[in-house]
Amino acid sequence: MSELSVLATPRKRRRFTAAFKAKVVEACQQSDASVAGVALEHSLSANLVHKWIRDARRRKPGGDTPPFDLLPMASPLAPSATQHQETKYIRLTIPHSRGPVTVEWPVSAAESCLTMLRDLLS
């Protein structure tokens, strides 16, 4: 005689409406709320709620502004006293888990460097 073993049906992924996600994100924005506490109240993972918050920030108008302040650049024709005339490259050193990454970009293409930074940080 053979035995049959019945496996429990696999748990399916839950789907949430945009309105529910917006409600949870808004609850996290309250001054006395913590993301972990709001997630626990709604039986959600805090990591999932953090993801929803990041997604909401990306969709917000003006969300593609860089998280740093842009400083005015001196004209290449009139370098300031503190600027070296030999400097022809923008040098960025970015920390990474496998070691720092250094990027050099020509000053003449500063706008494309800014575009690349915005793309990387968005």
VMD Tcl script that builds the backbone (N, CA, C; Angstrom):
set m [mol new atoms 366]
animate dup $m
set s [atomselect $m all]
$s set {name element resname resid chain x y z} {
  {N N MET 1 A 0.835 -1.158 0.000}
  {CA C MET 1 A 0.000 0.000 0.000}
  {C C MET 1 A 0.896 1.242 0.000}
  {N N SER 2 A 0.565 2.224 -0.793}
  {CA C SER 2 A 1.372 3.438 -0.882}
  {C C SER 2 A 0.728 4.558 -0.067}
  {N N GLU 3 A 1.580 5.447 0.401}
  {CA C GLU 3 A 1.082 6.577 1.178}
  {C C GLU 3 A 1.119 7.836 0.325}
  {N N LEU 4 A 0.123 8.628 0.472}
  {CA C LEU 4 A 0.086 9.909 -0.215}
  {C C LEU 4 A 0.423 11.005 0.794}
  {N N SER 5 A 1.293 11.856 0.399}
  {CA C SER 5 A 1.558 12.990 1.275}
  {C C SER 5 A 1.032 14.237 0.570}
  {N N VAL 6 A 0.310 15.011 1.302}
  {CA C VAL 6 A -0.282 16.215 0.740}
  {C C VAL 6 A 0.506 17.410 1.255}
  {N N LEU 7 A 1.043 18.144 0.325}
  {CA C LEU 7 A 1.794 19.340 0.686}
  {C C LEU 7 A 0.831 20.520 0.774}
  {N N ALA 8 A 1.111 21.400 1.669}
  {CA C ALA 8 A 0.291 22.606 1.773}
  {C C ALA 8 A 0.477 23.429 0.504}
  {N N THR 9 A -0.575 24.093 0.099}
  {CA C THR 9 A -0.462 24.909 -1.107}
  {C C THR 9 A 0.518 26.048 -0.833}
  {N N PRO 10 A 1.356 26.347 -1.801}
  {CA C PRO 10 A 2.346 27.399 -1.579}
  {C C PRO 10 A 1.672 28.753 -1.373}
  {N N ARG 11 A 2.261 29.516 -0.504}
  {CA C ARG 11 A 1.721 30.842 -0.213}
  {C C ARG 11 A 1.989 31.760 -1.408}
  {N N LYS 12 A 0.962 32.428 -1.853}
  {CA C LYS 12 A 1.110 33.310 -3.003}
  {C C LYS 12 A 1.499 34.703 -2.545}
  {N N ARG 13 A 2.132 35.420 -3.436}
  {CA C ARG 13 A 2.515 36.788 -3.145}
  {C C ARG 13 A 1.294 37.677 -3.017}
  {N N ARG 14 A 1.339 38.531 -2.020}
  {CA C ARG 14 A 0.233 39.466 -1.857}
  {C C ARG 14 A 0.430 40.644 -2.800}
  {N N ARG 15 A -0.667 41.196 -3.255}
  {CA C ARG 15 A -0.633 42.377 -4.122}
  {C C ARG 15 A -1.331 43.514 -3.388}
  {N N PHE 16 A -0.776 44.702 -3.484}
  {CA C PHE 16 A -1.331 45.840 -2.778}
  {C C PHE 16 A -1.693 46.930 -3.777}
  {N N THR 17 A -2.784 47.605 -3.523}
  {CA C THR 17 A -3.218 48.685 -4.399}
  {C C THR 17 A -2.333 49.913 -4.184}
  {N N ALA 18 A -2.339 50.781 -5.174}
  {CA C ALA 18 A -1.565 52.020 -5.064}
  {C C ALA 18 A -2.094 52.879 -3.917}
  {N N ALA 19 A -3.396 52.855 -3.701}
  {CA C ALA 19 A -3.987 53.642 -2.613}
  {C C ALA 19 A -3.493 53.136 -1.250}
  {N N PHE 20 A -3.413 51.812 -1.090}
  {CA C PHE 20 A -2.939 51.241 0.175}
  {C C PHE 20 A -1.475 51.615 0.408}
  {N N LYS 21 A -0.659 51.510 -0.670}
  {CA C LYS 21 A 0.758 51.864 -0.546}
  {C C LYS 21 A 0.907 53.335 -0.149}
  {N N ALA 22 A 0.116 54.201 -0.785}
  {CA C ALA 22 A 0.178 55.636 -0.477}
  {C C ALA 22 A -0.213 55.894 0.980}
  {N N LYS 23 A -1.206 55.145 1.464}
  {CA C LYS 23 A -1.655 55.308 2.860}
  {C C LYS 23 A -0.528 54.906 3.821}
  {N N VAL 24 A 0.155 53.810 3.526}
  {CA C VAL 24 A 1.242 53.335 4.382}
  {C C VAL 24 A 2.413 54.323 4.346}
  {N N VAL 25 A 2.758 54.807 3.150}
  {CA C VAL 25 A 3.858 55.771 3.016}
  {C C VAL 25 A 3.517 57.051 3.771}
  {N N GLU 26 A 2.276 57.498 3.663}
  {CA C GLU 26 A 1.852 58.710 4.371}
  {C C GLU 26 A 1.926 58.506 5.884}
  {N N ALA 27 A 1.561 57.320 6.347}
  {CA C ALA 27 A 1.642 57.032 7.781}
  {C C ALA 27 A 3.093 57.095 8.268}
  {N N CYS 28 A 4.018 56.702 7.415}
  {CA C CYS 28 A 5.442 56.738 7.783}
  {C C CYS 28 A 5.965 58.168 7.847}
  {N N GLN 29 A 5.313 59.097 7.160}
  {CA C GLN 29 A 5.756 60.487 7.113}
  {C C GLN 29 A 5.418 61.255 8.396}
  {N N GLN 30 A 4.539 60.709 9.234}
  {CA C GLN 30 A 4.157 61.376 10.477}
  {C C GLN 30 A 5.374 61.500 11.382}
  {N N SER 31 A 5.427 62.588 12.138}
  {CA C SER 31 A 6.621 62.871 12.946}
  {C C SER 31 A 6.868 61.832 14.046}
  {N N ASP 32 A 5.816 61.232 14.576}
  {CA C ASP 32 A 5.990 60.278 15.674}
  {C C ASP 32 A 5.981 58.823 15.207}
  {N N ALA 33 A 6.026 58.596 13.888}
  {CA C ALA 33 A 5.930 57.232 13.355}
  {C C ALA 33 A 7.299 56.693 12.967}
  {N N SER 34 A 7.454 55.383 13.125}
  {CA C SER 34 A 8.659 54.722 12.620}
  {C C SER 34 A 8.221 53.773 11.510}
  {N N VAL 35 A 9.096 53.577 10.547}
  {CA C VAL 35 A 8.771 52.705 9.418}
  {C C VAL 35 A 8.502 51.290 9.916}
  {N N ALA 36 A 9.318 50.821 10.856}
  {CA C ALA 36 A 9.134 49.461 11.386}
  {C C ALA 36 A 7.789 49.338 12.096}
  {N N GLY 37 A 7.409 50.374 12.852}
  {CA C GLY 37 A 6.137 50.331 13.570}
  {C C GLY 37 A 4.945 50.322 12.626}
  {N N VAL 38 A 5.002 51.155 11.579}
  {CA C VAL 38 A 3.915 51.198 10.602}
  {C C VAL 38 A 3.831 49.868 9.860}
  {N N ALA 39 A 4.983 49.319 9.495}
  {CA C ALA 39 A 4.993 48.024 8.798}
  {C C ALA 39 A 4.379 46.942 9.677}
  {N N LEU 40 A 4.727 46.933 10.937}
  {CA C LEU 40 A 4.193 45.932 11.865}
  {C C LEU 40 A 2.675 46.065 12.006}
  {N N GLU 41 A 2.178 47.300 12.074}
  {CA C GLU 41 A 0.736 47.528 12.180}
  {C C GLU 41 A -0.029 46.943 10.999}
  {N N HIS 42 A 0.599 46.959 9.816}
  {CA C HIS 42 A -0.069 46.489 8.602}
  {C C HIS 42 A 0.390 45.094 8.179}
  {N N SER 43 A 1.106 44.404 9.054}
  {CA C SER 43 A 1.619 43.048 8.767}
  {C C SER 43 A 2.471 43.025 7.498}
  {N N LEU 44 A 3.379 43.991 7.407}
  {CA C LEU 44 A 4.259 44.105 6.250}
  {C C LEU 44 A 5.713 44.041 6.702}
  {N N SER 45 A 6.583 43.793 5.755}
  {CA C SER 45 A 8.012 43.830 6.010}
  {C C SER 45 A 8.476 45.286 5.969}
  {N N ALA 46 A 9.338 45.666 6.899}
  {CA C ALA 46 A 9.864 47.036 6.906}
  {C C ALA 46 A 10.645 47.311 5.625}
  {N N ASN 47 A 11.337 46.305 5.089}
  {CA C ASN 47 A 12.074 46.486 3.836}
  {C C ASN 47 A 11.135 46.826 2.688}
  {N N LEU 48 A 9.969 46.192 2.652}
  {CA C LEU 48 A 8.993 46.477 1.607}
  {C C LEU 48 A 8.486 47.912 1.726}
  {N N VAL 49 A 8.222 48.350 2.951}
  {CA C VAL 49 A 7.739 49.713 3.166}
  {C C VAL 49 A 8.820 50.723 2.768}
  {N N HIS 50 A 10.085 50.442 3.083}
  {CA C HIS 50 A 11.174 51.324 2.656}
  {C C HIS 50 A 11.215 51.415 1.132}
  {N N LYS 51 A 10.981 50.308 0.452}
  {CA C LYS 51 A 10.962 50.298 -1.013}
  {C C LYS 51 A 9.837 51.186 -1.530}
  {N N TRP 52 A 8.659 51.089 -0.915}
  {CA C TRP 52 A 7.527 51.931 -1.326}
  {C C TRP 52 A 7.854 53.408 -1.124}
  {N N ILE 53 A 8.553 53.731 -0.040}
  {CA C ILE 53 A 8.921 55.123 0.237}
  {C C ILE 53 A 9.888 55.622 -0.844}
  {N N ARG 54 A 10.888 54.798 -1.197}
  {CA C ARG 54 A 11.826 55.184 -2.259}
  {C C ARG 54 A 11.091 55.390 -3.575}
  {N N ASP 55 A 10.180 54.485 -3.913}
  {CA C ASP 55 A 9.411 54.603 -5.153}
  {C C ASP 55 A 8.566 55.869 -5.151}
  {N N ALA 56 A 7.961 56.193 -4.020}
  {CA C ALA 56 A 7.136 57.402 -3.925}
  {C C ALA 56 A 7.992 58.650 -4.115}
  {N N ARG 57 A 9.210 58.650 -3.581}
  {CA C ARG 57 A 10.102 59.811 -3.747}
  {C C ARG 57 A 10.504 59.975 -5.203}
  {N N ARG 58 A 10.719 58.875 -5.892}
  {CA C ARG 58 A 11.100 58.953 -7.311}
  {C C ARG 58 A 9.970 59.505 -8.158}
  {N N ARG 59 A 8.734 59.162 -7.821}
  {CA C ARG 59 A 7.582 59.612 -8.597}
  {C C ARG 59 A 7.171 61.039 -8.276}
  {N N LYS 60 A 7.632 61.568 -7.146}
  {CA C LYS 60 A 7.246 62.912 -6.720}
  {C C LYS 60 A 7.807 63.930 -7.706}
  {N N PRO 61 A 7.009 64.968 -8.070}
  {CA C PRO 61 A 7.538 66.008 -8.959}
  {C C PRO 61 A 8.753 66.664 -8.332}
  {N N GLY 62 A 9.764 66.883 -9.145}
  {CA C GLY 62 A 11.002 67.460 -8.625}
  {C C GLY 62 A 11.844 66.414 -7.919}
  {N N GLY 63 A 11.478 65.128 -8.047}
  {CA C GLY 63 A 12.203 64.062 -7.382}
  {C C GLY 63 A 13.541 63.759 -8.021}
  {N N ASP 64 A 13.791 64.339 -9.228}
  {CA C ASP 64 A 15.053 64.055 -9.872}
  {C C ASP 64 A 16.103 65.116 -9.571}
  {N N THR 65 A 15.869 65.929 -8.525}
  {CA C THR 65 A 16.896 66.874 -8.113}
  {C C THR 65 A 17.968 66.122 -7.333}
  {N N PRO 66 A 19.213 66.462 -7.529}
  {CA C PRO 66 A 20.275 65.717 -6.854}
  {C C PRO 66 A 20.260 65.958 -5.353}
  {N N PRO 67 A 20.701 64.966 -4.560}
  {CA C PRO 67 A 20.711 65.116 -3.108}
  {C C PRO 67 A 21.930 65.898 -2.623}
  {N N PHE 68 A 22.466 66.783 -3.444}
  {CA C PHE 68 A 23.599 67.592 -3.053}
  {C C PHE 68 A 23.392 68.989 -3.608}
  {N N ASP 69 A 24.123 69.947 -3.103}
  {CA C ASP 69 A 24.006 71.327 -3.563}
  {C C ASP 69 A 24.965 71.563 -4.712}
  {N N LEU 70 A 24.463 72.206 -5.757}
  {CA C LEU 70 A 25.311 72.562 -6.882}
  {C C LEU 70 A 26.013 73.875 -6.568}
  {N N LEU 71 A 27.300 73.896 -6.788}
  {CA C LEU 71 A 28.084 75.098 -6.541}
  {C C LEU 71 A 28.395 75.760 -7.881}
  {N N PRO 72 A 28.380 77.079 -7.919}
  {CA C PRO 72 A 28.694 77.741 -9.181}
  {C C PRO 72 A 30.153 77.490 -9.544}
  {N N MET 73 A 30.374 77.274 -10.827}
  {CA C MET 73 A 31.735 77.033 -11.308}
  {C C MET 73 A 32.316 78.332 -11.828}
  {N N ALA 74 A 33.576 78.557 -11.551}
  {CA C ALA 74 A 34.244 79.739 -12.082}
  {C C ALA 74 A 34.422 79.566 -13.579}
  {N N SER 75 A 34.418 80.645 -14.288}
  {CA C SER 75 A 34.601 80.621 -15.732}
  {C C SER 75 A 35.995 80.089 -16.050}
  {N N PRO 76 A 36.139 79.219 -17.060}
  {CA C PRO 76 A 37.469 78.719 -17.395}
  {C C PRO 76 A 38.388 79.821 -17.924}
  {N N LEU 77 A 37.803 80.950 -18.379}
  {CA C LEU 77 A 38.627 82.043 -18.885}
  {C C LEU 77 A 39.230 82.873 -17.755}
  {N N ALA 78 A 38.551 82.889 -16.597}
  {CA C ALA 78 A 39.034 83.682 -15.466}
  {C C ALA 78 A 39.101 82.807 -14.223}
  {N N PRO 79 A 40.150 81.977 -14.084}
  {CA C PRO 79 A 40.223 81.114 -12.910}
  {C C PRO 79 A 40.442 81.926 -11.643}
  {N N SER 80 A 39.844 81.463 -10.555}
  {CA C SER 80 A 40.009 82.150 -9.277}
  {C C SER 80 A 41.409 81.885 -8.736}
  {N N ALA 81 A 41.776 82.623 -7.698}
  {CA C ALA 81 A 43.115 82.500 -7.130}
  {C C ALA 81 A 43.334 81.119 -6.523}
  {N N THR 82 A 42.275 80.492 -6.012}
  {CA C THR 82 A 42.430 79.181 -5.371}
  {C C THR 82 A 42.382 78.043 -6.378}
  {N N GLN 83 A 42.022 78.326 -7.607}
  {CA C GLN 83 A 41.893 77.275 -8.615}
  {C C GLN 83 A 43.218 77.142 -9.363}
  {N N HIS 84 A 43.643 75.918 -9.632}
  {CA C HIS 84 A 44.864 75.683 -10.385}
  {C C HIS 84 A 44.544 75.766 -11.870}
  {N N GLN 85 A 45.404 76.404 -12.634}
  {CA C GLN 85 A 45.151 76.522 -14.065}
  {C C GLN 85 A 45.328 75.184 -14.762}
  {N N GLU 86 A 46.133 74.260 -14.194}
  {CA C GLU 86 A 46.329 72.974 -14.840}
  {C C GLU 86 A 45.123 72.042 -14.690}
  {N N THR 87 A 44.191 72.345 -13.812}
  {CA C THR 87 A 43.045 71.476 -13.591}
  {C C THR 87 A 42.157 71.494 -14.823}
  {N N LYS 88 A 42.088 70.364 -15.488}
  {CA C LYS 88 A 41.263 70.255 -16.680}
  {C C LYS 88 A 40.239 69.141 -16.542}
  {N N TYR 89 A 40.216 68.488 -15.377}
  {CA C TYR 89 A 39.318 67.369 -15.151}
  {C C TYR 89 A 38.563 67.533 -13.838}
  {N N ILE 90 A 37.355 67.039 -13.822}
  {CA C ILE 90 A 36.592 66.918 -12.584}
  {C C ILE 90 A 36.931 65.538 -12.048}
  {N N ARG 91 A 37.360 65.468 -10.818}
  {CA C ARG 91 A 37.717 64.175 -10.231}
  {C C ARG 91 A 36.747 63.854 -9.105}
  {N N LEU 92 A 36.088 62.691 -9.203}
  {CA C LEU 92 A 35.144 62.222 -8.191}
  {C C LEU 92 A 35.679 60.923 -7.617}
  {N N THR 93 A 35.724 60.832 -6.311}
  {CA C THR 93 A 36.081 59.578 -5.658}
  {C C THR 93 A 34.853 59.107 -4.911}
  {N N ILE 94 A 34.354 57.931 -5.301}
  {CA C ILE 94 A 33.115 57.387 -4.754}
  {C C ILE 94 A 33.443 56.146 -3.941}
  {N N PRO 95 A 33.064 56.116 -2.655}
  {CA C PRO 95 A 33.338 54.923 -1.850}
  {C C PRO 95 A 32.505 53.735 -2.328}
  {N N HIS 96 A 33.087 52.566 -2.296}
  {CA C HIS 96 A 32.405 51.333 -2.709}
  {C C HIS 96 A 32.905 50.206 -1.813}
  {N N SER 97 A 32.110 49.172 -1.683}
  {CA C SER 97 A 32.472 48.061 -0.801}
  {C C SER 97 A 33.768 47.370 -1.239}
  {N N ARG 98 A 34.081 47.385 -2.535}
  {CA C ARG 98 A 35.305 46.750 -3.035}
  {C C ARG 98 A 36.443 47.745 -3.206}
  {N N GLY 99 A 36.270 48.941 -2.678}
  {CA C GLY 99 A 37.321 49.951 -2.776}
  {C C GLY 99 A 36.796 51.187 -3.476}
  {N N PRO 100 A 37.434 52.326 -3.279}
  {CA C PRO 100 A 36.949 53.568 -3.873}
  {C C PRO 100 A 37.059 53.554 -5.400}
  {N N VAL 101 A 36.087 54.200 -6.029}
  {CA C VAL 101 A 36.070 54.323 -7.487}
  {C C VAL 101 A 36.362 55.792 -7.806}
  {N N THR 102 A 37.370 56.036 -8.622}
  {CA C THR 102 A 37.712 57.396 -9.007}
  {C C THR 102 A 37.342 57.605 -10.465}
  {N N VAL 103 A 36.611 58.696 -10.713}
  {CA C VAL 103 A 36.172 59.035 -12.064}
  {C C VAL 103 A 36.731 60.407 -12.397}
  {N N GLU 104 A 37.350 60.524 -13.569}
  {CA C GLU 104 A 37.823 61.825 -14.041}
  {C C GLU 104 A 36.999 62.201 -15.260}
  {N N TRP 105 A 36.545 63.460 -15.265}
  {CA C TRP 105 A 35.657 63.936 -16.317}
  {C C TRP 105 A 36.194 65.284 -16.796}
  {N N PRO 106 A 36.255 65.526 -18.103}
  {CA C PRO 106 A 36.770 66.822 -18.574}
  {C C PRO 106 A 35.882 67.974 -18.111}
  {N N VAL 107 A 36.504 69.049 -17.675}
  {CA C VAL 107 A 35.755 70.224 -17.224}
  {C C VAL 107 A 34.901 70.763 -18.364}
  {N N SER 108 A 35.370 70.622 -19.583}
  {CA C SER 108 A 34.617 71.127 -20.732}
  {C C SER 108 A 33.278 70.409 -20.910}
  {N N ALA 109 A 33.123 69.232 -20.294}
  {CA C ALA 109 A 31.880 68.461 -20.395}
  {C C ALA 109 A 31.211 68.352 -19.026}
  {N N ALA 110 A 31.242 69.431 -18.253}
  {CA C ALA 110 A 30.698 69.411 -16.889}
  {C C ALA 110 A 29.203 69.097 -16.873}
  {N N GLU 111 A 28.459 69.588 -17.859}
  {CA C GLU 111 A 27.009 69.321 -17.906}
  {C C GLU 111 A 26.725 67.828 -18.056}
  {N N SER 112 A 27.489 67.118 -18.876}
  {CA C SER 112 A 27.259 65.678 -19.036}
  {C C SER 112 A 27.668 64.924 -17.771}
  {N N CYS 113 A 28.643 65.449 -17.045}
  {CA C CYS 113 A 29.026 64.847 -15.755}
  {C C CYS 113 A 27.872 64.978 -14.774}
  {N N LEU 114 A 27.248 66.156 -14.736}
  {CA C LEU 114 A 26.093 66.385 -13.869}
  {C C LEU 114 A 24.942 65.448 -14.229}
  {N N THR 115 A 24.709 65.258 -15.524}
  {CA C THR 115 A 23.654 64.345 -15.975}
  {C C THR 115 A 23.939 62.924 -15.522}
  {N N MET 116 A 25.202 62.493 -15.644}
  {CA C MET 116 A 25.564 61.144 -15.214}
  {C C MET 116 A 25.332 60.980 -13.715}
  {N N LEU 117 A 25.714 61.986 -12.927}
  {CA C LEU 117 A 25.515 61.923 -11.472}
  {C C LEU 117 A 24.038 61.842 -11.124}
  {N N ARG 118 A 23.228 62.636 -11.799}
  {CA C ARG 118 A 21.789 62.583 -11.542}
  {C C ARG 118 A 21.229 61.199 -11.850}
  {N N ASP 119 A 21.665 60.596 -12.958}
  {CA C ASP 119 A 21.200 59.259 -13.325}
  {C C ASP 119 A 21.644 58.220 -12.295}
  {N N LEU 120 A 22.871 58.323 -11.821}
  {CA C LEU 120 A 23.378 57.368 -10.858}
  {C C LEU 120 A 22.671 57.475 -9.512}
  {N N LEU 121 A 22.337 58.698 -9.110}
  {CA C LEU 121 A 21.760 58.913 -7.789}
  {C C LEU 121 A 20.243 58.846 -7.761}
  {N N SER 122 A 19.631 58.658 -8.897}
  {CA C SER 122 A 18.160 58.580 -8.896}
  {C C SER 122 A 17.691 57.165 -8.731}
}
mol reanalyze $m
mol bondsrecalc $m
mol representation Tube
mol addrep $m
